[in-house]
Every structure is written in structure tokens, then in C-alpha cells.
Amino acid sequence: MSTWKTLSLQDSASPLMEQLIYFHDHTLMISIIIMILVGQMLISMLFNKFTHRFLMEGQLIETVWTILPAIVLISIALPSLRLLYILDEIHKPVITVKVIGHQWFWSYEYSNYKNLEFDSYMIPIEELSESDFRLLEVDNRMVVPFNTQIRIIVTSSDVIHSWTIPSLGVKIDATPGRLNQANFSINRTGLFFGQCSEICGANHSFMPIIIEVVTPEAFIEWMISQ
């Protein structure tokens, strides 16, 4: 999870987030190279005394500064399109969880193996234990197994919300009257935190999300115990 001094992206917990981080680094490196080159040219123009008052055309340099940006844009566009396809692909999900946004809490429904439904509210500050995180702990966590293809179907019962887990690279709008879906697989166990990322009203800051990722055996035991 992010802390007050975190400047970079969160550590990835899913293959999707790994690809997003790779694309971020790729694009950022190209942007830094362009910024350095342009900055060097601007500085050299400020401090040299060369003038080209009678220069009317330069076909070679015009060709170069047309082709080079096109190559740079292609080198960004192709990985972007590939990543967009990967994010939208849903391949043989094992578990489907329906997420419903409310003002101001989340509801979860497991309908694959058992009709399990529960609401997830933020735990008030006065009820937190010493090890809990302020404004992030919930009374009922979404529990899923790791290394499993999971599909989530997201909607809303009132206004637009956004179900977001940064370390998984998942951000889905919960829109009233519409079902949005996404697919992800988590490659390690643990707790992964998120919050509503769409301003949805007075208590927008108080509807956190926690995914508890466990082993498949522990997940089956949890389902049986509910």
C-alpha cells in the first residue's frame, strides 16, 4: 500500500500491473530522452552567436524532424495497444465476484459455488485496533485465492463510484444501470488496499476496499464457513 512518502508506483501483485509498470517505464524513458535533447538544443541556441537570417528551407532536416517523431509515436502506440488488449481480455475465469457500490459502502456477491452476499463498511476510527490502518480497514474483506483467474462485475445502486486497487492495476467505474467487468490474477498472498476513486458524495473518502488473498485451500474453508 502507499504511504505518505511513496513517490513511485506500488509494487505489482498481478501480471497486469507488471505490464503497466513496464509500459510506464518505457514511456517515461522516451519522455526523458526527448526532454534532454530539446533542453540541450534550447541552451545551445541561447549561448551561441550563429544566425540563419537567409535560410529559406532545409529539406533534409525537415524530413528528419518529421520521421523521428513518427517513429517515437509508433514505439509508444504499439505497446499501448498491446497492453489495452491484455487489460480487456477475459479468459476462462474461475471465480466471479459481483461488486456493487453504494453511498458509502461496497457490497460483494459470490455466485459461482454458493450464494454468498455481504456488505463491506469502513471500521470507525474509535473501533480500530493498534495494528489497523486508519480509513482503510473494513469489517468484511473480499477474499479470493491467489494464482486464480478472477472476474469482477462492477455496478452501482445510486451514483457513479470507482472500484480501484492500485497494486493490481485495476480501476473500474461502478455506473448505475450498467455492468462493467474486468479480469485479473493475483500472484501472491496478502492484503491489498484500495479506495473509491470517483467523487461520489460527502463520505467519498470513507468507502475503502480490502482484498484478502489466500491459498485455494484457505479460500474453500472460508467459503464453507460463511
N, C-alpha and C positions, 0 to 999 in steps of 0.2 A: 504494500500500500504506500501511498505518497505521504511524506512528512513535510514539515514547514520548510526544510532546507533542500528538498528534492528539486533539482533543475532539469533532469533528464527524464526520459520515459520510464515507466515502471518495468521491472523485469518481466519478461514474457512468461506466460503459463500455458500457452497454446500455440500450435503451429501457425495459426492465423496472425497472432501478434508478432511472432518471429518474422514473418514475411513483411508485416507493416513496418517493423523496425529496420529491416534490410532496405526497404524502399525509402524510408525516411533518411537513412544514412547516405544512400545513393544520391538522392535529390539534393541533400544538404551539401555533399561534397562538390557536386556540379555548381551549385549556387556560390559556394566559397571561391571556387576557381574563377568563375566569371567576375565576382566582386573584386578579387585581387587583380585580375587583368585590367578591368575597367579603371580601378583606382590607380594602378601604375600608369596607365595612359593619361589620366587626368593630371596626375602630379607632373609627369614629363611635359605636358603641354603648358603647365603653369610656369615651369622654370626654364624652358628653352626659349630661344630667340628666333626660331625658324618661322617664316611666314610663307603662305601659299596664296597670295592675293590673285594670281593669274591662273590658278589651277581650275580648269573647267570640268574635267572628267577624269576618271580613273577606272576603267572597265575591270581591270584585274582585282583591285581592292573591293569594288562593288560586288563582283562575283563571289569573292571570299566571304565578305560580311553578309551575304545572302545565304550561302550554302552552310557555313558553320552554324548559325543559329538553327537552321532546319535540322541539321544532324543532332544538335543538342536537344531540341524538342522531341525528336524521334526517340532518342535514348531515354527520355523521361516517359514518353507516352506509352511505349511498348510494355515496360514493366508495370506501369499503372493499369493498363488494360488487362494484363495477365492477373494482377492482384485483384482487380474488380471481379473478374470471372471466378477466382478462387473463393472470394468472400460470398458470392451469390450461390455457389454450388451447394446443394444439399444432397448428400449421398448416403442412403440406407441408414437413417437414424435409428438407434436402438431405443432411446427414451425420448418422449415428447413431453415437454412441460409447458403448460399454458400460463402466461403471466398477465395479470390484469392490474392496471394502475387505477388507484382511487385517490381522492383528496382526503388524507395524505398517507397512504399505506399501499402495500402490494399484496395481491392475492396470488396463490400458486395452486395449480391443479395438475395432478399426475393421473393420467387416464389410461396408460398402457396396460398396467398389470393390476391396478387397484384404484378405485375411485377415491383418491385422496385429495382433499382440499383444505387449505389453511390460509390464514391471513398473517402478514408479517409487519409488525409495528416496531417503530423505534423504541428502545428502552429509555425511559426518562432519566435524566442526569442523577436525580436523587436515589434511583434504584440500581445504579451501576456498582459493580464490584471494582476492586483495585486494579484488576487486570483487564478490564473492559475499556474500549475506546469510546470517547465521548462523541455523541452524534452519529455513531456508526453501528452500534450494537442493536440487534433486533431480537425479538422474543422467539421467532420461528425462522430458522435458516432454510434456504433452498439447498437440499442435499442431493448430490449427484456422484456417480463413480468416475474415477479417472480412466484415461485411455478408452473412452467410450464416446461414440458419436451421439451428440445430444442436439435435439431440435427444440427451439423455444418459439412459441407462438405468442405474440405480444399484442395486447389491445388495451383499451381504456373504457371505464364506465362513465366518465364525466368530461374531463378536459384532456388536452394533449400532455402526456408525460414522456419520459425517455429512459428506458432501462439500459444502464451503462455499467460495464465492468472494464476498466481501463487495461488491467493486466491480461485480459483475454482478447482485447481488440474488438469488443462487442459494444455497439451503441445502436439501439433500435427504438424508434419512436412508437409510443403507445397512443394510437389515434382512435377516438370513439367511432364505432361502426366499421372498423377496418381491422383485419388481421395481418400483421407483419410477422415474418418468420426469419430465422437465422439458424445456422448450424455451426457447432464448434466442438472441439475435443480438448480436454484439459490433460496435460501430460504430467502432472504431479499433484499430490495431495496437499491439503492446506485450506486456509480461509482466504477468500478473495472478496475484496470490498468494492462497493460502487455506490452511486447515488443517482437520484433523478437528475437528468441533465437538461430538462426543459422547464423553464419558469412556469409553474403550474398553480401559483396562488400563494397565500400567506405563509403556509407551512411547507413550502417547496424544499427548504433545507432540512426537513425532518422526515424524509422518507428514504432511508438508506437501504442498501442491498448487501446481503452476505451470501456467498455460495460456499458451502462446506463440501469439499471434495474428499471422498473416502475411497477405500478399496471396494471392489464389487461385492465382496462378502459382507462388509460392514453396511453397504447400501441395502442389500437384501434383508439383513437383520433389522435395519431401520424401517424398511417398508413393512415388514411383518409386525413390528412393534406399534405401528401407527393405528 
